[in-house]
Amino acid sequence: MASNHSITQSGQDGNFDLQLVRGQIYKHTHINKFGRNTSVAAAGTEEIWDGSAAYSYPATALMTRISQTTDQEALRGATVEVQGLDANWALSIQNATLNASDTTTAVVLTTPLIRVFRMRILSSVVADSTVRVHNTAENQDYAIISVGKQQTQMAIYTVPADHSAYVTNYYAFHNPTVGQTFTSNPIELWARDNANGYAPQLKHIVGLPEDGQFQYNFNPYYAFGEKTDIYLTSSPVAAAADVSAGFDLILVRD
């Protein structure tokens, strides 16, 4: 039997993917990031996330509060898991409790975040308005749970400090909408190396067919260092587009 500290390719428990998701590969974790932007603006470029707009990446831990757009009595006091990075770029998974009297009243996160890449509602109640992580002024959203989805849809991820990430593949789908007929729509994989202060760099690009989809597999995997923002964008020409996209990566603690 292989030990938890080794990667095996054969034997009873030797399937690498199965070992990975079962937590049997020492220091290795699988991350799936998926998102949807229901209306990427024509002739614009937007990240694939619930906000349907260009995403904002703060330089400091400005992600401090969480609230619901309109008050939902059944969701008062509900718990929301918030996954991201703290001011030191260390992984932070915290539970935030929505206001018990009015869910539109912002609740302060226990740990301010410089990045957030996933939220989940830990409740049997389905949200009937958006749940948002935002700044103190409530004029910038950084993560949004869309109505009825119960978790974020963000093709966005940032590598925690003291970790490396290996992207195995990325993919995209066009969700056809009446009246949306773009002439081209490049899906771009971007990386911003915050550890070295680099501006975002284009790492790969595939054109999305109007009536189709694609999946691109990296062989070998694409490596990214700590504090690197990894994200997908869509840039439709001639018409807006509804795009779903995502990527898989293996996160390794250095």
C-alpha positions, 0 to 999 in steps of 0.5 A: 500500500502506498503511503500518504507521502508518495505519488503512485501510478499503480496498485489498488489505490494508485490512481493519482486523480483519486488519491489527489481528491481524497487528500492522499497526496502529501502537500497536494490539493486539487482546485477547480475554478468555474465561472459564468459571465452572462453578459460580457460586453461587446468589444469589451474584455471581462473576467468570467465571474458573477459580476458581469463586469471587469474585475477589480484586484485591490493592492491591500486587504479591502475585502472587509464586509459581507451582506445581501442585496435585499433583506431575506428573512429566511437567510438572517443569521445564515452562515456563509463560507468565504475562501480567500487570502489575508493581508499576508497572502496566506490562505483564509477560510472563514465563516461569516454570519449574515446579520440576524435582523436585516441581511442588507446590513453589512457584517464585518469579516473576521479576517480582512482579505486581499483576495477572495475566490469562493463563497458558499452558503452553508444553509438549507435556505436558497438565496433570493437575492445576491450575497456580496463580499465588498469593501467598507464603502460598499461600492466595490464587489469582489465576490457575488453569489448569484440568486439561487446558485448558493456559491460563487461562479468565479474563473479566478484564483490567486495562489497562496503564499508558500504555494505553487499552482499547476494548471492542468487545463482550461475550458469555455462554453458559449451559452447562446442567447437570442440576438447575440451573434459575435464575430469572434470571442477569444478566451484568454488565460492571464496571470499577474505575478504579485510577488514580483510586481509584474503587470498581468501577462497573457499566458494562452488564448483560444477562440471560442466558437459561437455555437461551441466549446473547447477544452485545452489541456496543458502537457506539461502543466502550466506552473505559477508561483505564489501570490499569482492571480490566475483568471480567464477573460472573454472579449466578444466582437460585434455582440455581447456574449454569455460565457461559462469557463473554468480551469483546474489546477493542482496546488502544492505547498512548497 
